[in-house]
Amino acid sequence: MRAMKARRARRAAIPRTCAWLALVLAAARAAELPAAPELAPVPGRPAAAAARPEELAQLAAILARFPATDPIQASLEFQLSRQSTEEHWTDQSHATVEVEDGPQGIRVGLPRSTSRQTLLELRAQILDPARRTPTYNALQVLSLNEVAGDLDSAAALAQDLSLARGAEVQAATYLGKPARLLVLTLPPRLSLEARKHVKSAETRLSVWIGADGLPLGAEKSEHTRGRFLVLFFENLRKQTWTYGHKGNRLFAVRHELADSASGMGQDFRSSTVAVLTVR
């Protein structure tokens, strides 16, 4: 019995073990860090040419055509997966919410079945703290900022475009169709507190552009390394988007996010897949 309780306690402590990592890495979206040391280039990366100013201007002009003033209603289904390779456990969660954006602003609604299931899980956990709460866990990762970005992807892309320090362009394919690949180097976003611990950071955004100039998809990779006291940590955060458009909105029909963090002898991974079905 004591051994079982100890295992449960260690399992519950994994996210908390990486809490200090999460604090530093979440702060990485708060303020700009001066030029960080470049990480080693990715082996085998295709040759690319420096993007001309007019290519960036063309993409900016395309994004300006999507001010996202048309109302939108959709269901947002997302799956959460968490894994600790050190403790050998995996947690799977799933939930669906209704989202809309219009003159009244962004609204997120829970279907009755989802809200009832969440309450049942929480009440069961009060009686038995070891009980899992998959629906509640999935809802906990729901971010208003990411929902807004998925409903209005043009604004998020335009912001990154304005921050780009460098850009490259190359021929590519996307889902089997010819495309241009625009690779942007972005400044890492770190708070004053995070700067004390982060030693190197790199952020790259790749955007696949179709023959009509519209963005087809994108991938953002954020790689951070640092040291906290005598402990080293590393985090890799990767996001991918597949875009669709309706009216004057560019939105993400699929948004995947994968996080891996290592430090303090622990290795923690999580991934979220969000699928937007527009009505």
Residue, then its C-alpha position, 0 to 999 in steps of 0.5 A: m500500500r505504501a509503495m502504491k501511494a508513493r508511485r501515485a505521489r510521484r506520478a502526480a508530482i511530474p507536472r509540478t517537477c517541471a513547474w519551474l521549467a514551465l515558468v521560465l518557458a511561459a515567460a518566453r512569450a512576455a518580452e523580447l530578448p536581445a540576440a541570443p546565441e544561434l543554435a547549431p543548424v539543422p543537418g541536411r536542411p535544403a538550400a534556401a535563398a534570402a527572401r526579397p523585400e517584395e516577397l515579404a510585402q506580398l505576403a503582408a498584403i495577402l494577410a491584410r485581405f483577411p481582417a476577420t470581421d465576418p462572424i464565424q461559428a465552429s466546433l473545436e475538438f482537441q486531444l491532449s496527450r502527456q507522457s513522462t518517460e522517467e515515470h513510464w506513464t501516459d495520460q490521454s484526454h479529449a474534449t469538444v467545445e463550441v466557439e464563435d467570433g463576431p460583433q459580441g467578441i469571442r465566445v467559448g461554450l461547453p456542450r451540456s454533455t461535456s460540462r456534466q462529464t467534467l463535473l462527474e470526474l471532479r466529484a469522483q476525484i474528491l472521493d478518490p484522489a487517484r481517479r483520472t479527470p481526462t475531460y477536465n484535463a483537456l479543458q485546462v489546456l484551452s487557451l483563449n489566445e490560441v483559440a483567437g489565433d486559430l479563428d483569426s490566423a492572419a493576425a497572428l501571421a502578420q505579427d510574426l512577419s513584422l517581427a522577422r529578423g531574417a527570411e529565406v525562400q525556397a521551392a517546396t510542396y505542401l500536401g502534394k501541391p507545389a508551394r513556396l516555403l518562406v522561413l522566418t527567423l524570429p526574436p525569442r520572447l523572454s521576460l527579464e526573469a527568464r533572461k537570467h536562466v536562458k543561455s540560448a534560444e532560437t525561434r523559426l517560423s516556416v510558412w508554405i504559400g500556394a500559387d494564389g499567394l494564400p498561406l497553406g500551412a505553417e510550422k513554428s519551432e522554439h528551442t530554448r536551453g538554459r541553467f537554473l542554479v546548478l541544473f540544466f534544462e532544455n525545451l522544444r516547442k513545435q506548433t503546426w497549422t493547416y489553414g482554411h479560409k471563408g469570407n474574410r477569415l483565414f483560420a486554422v482547420r488543424h493546430e498541433l502543439a508538441d512540447s518536450a521539456s527536460g531538467m532535474g532528471q525528468d523528461f516530460r512531453s505533451s501534445t495537443v491536437a485541435v481540429l476546427t470544424v466551421r459551420 
